[in-house]
Amino acid sequence: AQKITQTQPGMFVQEKEAVTLDCTYDTSDPSYGLFWYKQPSSGEMIFLIYQGSYDQQNATEGRYSLNFQKARKSANLVISASQLGDSAMYFCAMREIRTGANSKLTFGKGITLSVRP
Amino acid sequence: DVKVTQSSRYLVKRTGEKVFLECVQDMDHENMFWYRQDPGLGLRLIYFSYDVKMKEKGDIPEGYSVSREKKERFSLILESASTNQTSMYLCASGGGTVATDTQYFGPGTRLTVL
């Protein structure tokens, strides 16, 4: 079973508008962390934002925020005021803290975002 | 800033060749990782290392081996390259025992096996 699911085939957004990228996850672990990464066409993976399973508030980092709904097991990334430079592939990832290899990340398949001028 | 470097951005090899992909990090991280990325499959973990000379298999270790003789350097080895190993290879370091620890990635090596 997939642990991280990103089903949106590709997203388009108008410059300066907000966009939500979906991510659902599956774990029986009570303690886990959720990450979002951005991969522009250059190939490098860039860390954007982190949400812990016990965090009471949704994480925010500048124009990025995470809409964390624990009961629904979803961790959607919201990008406000989109910029042309936001065009990239976005990956959701999870770390389950309980397992022995506690540094391992499990990645989703990614979503391509294109920002239109 | 954390710096993770990979020895090559692009590499072309022939079937059966032995291939070395090198990764170096400058942040004294204990953990280092090798992933491969294929369209529609996301990132898949090949091997990781949590200490010098220590390694653990990831999800797809077949056809690969690794070496970590020094803390800052983690090498991925394709003993006998095959065409199905044509892919983007990403190295990462970090991701310690604290939940918030993230992984930092290198620029990737796009390997083509002919």
Interface residues (C-beta under 8 A of the other chain):
Chain A: I4 S31 Y32 G33 F35 Y37 S42 G43 E44 M45 I46 F47 Y50 G52 F91 A93 R95 I97 A101 N102 S103 K104 L105 F107 G108 K109 G110
Chain B: R9 N31 F33 Y35 G40 L41 G42 L43 R44 L45 F48 Y50 E56 G58 M88 L90 A92 G95 G96 T97 A99 T100 D101 T102 Q103 Y104 F105 G106 P107 G108 R110
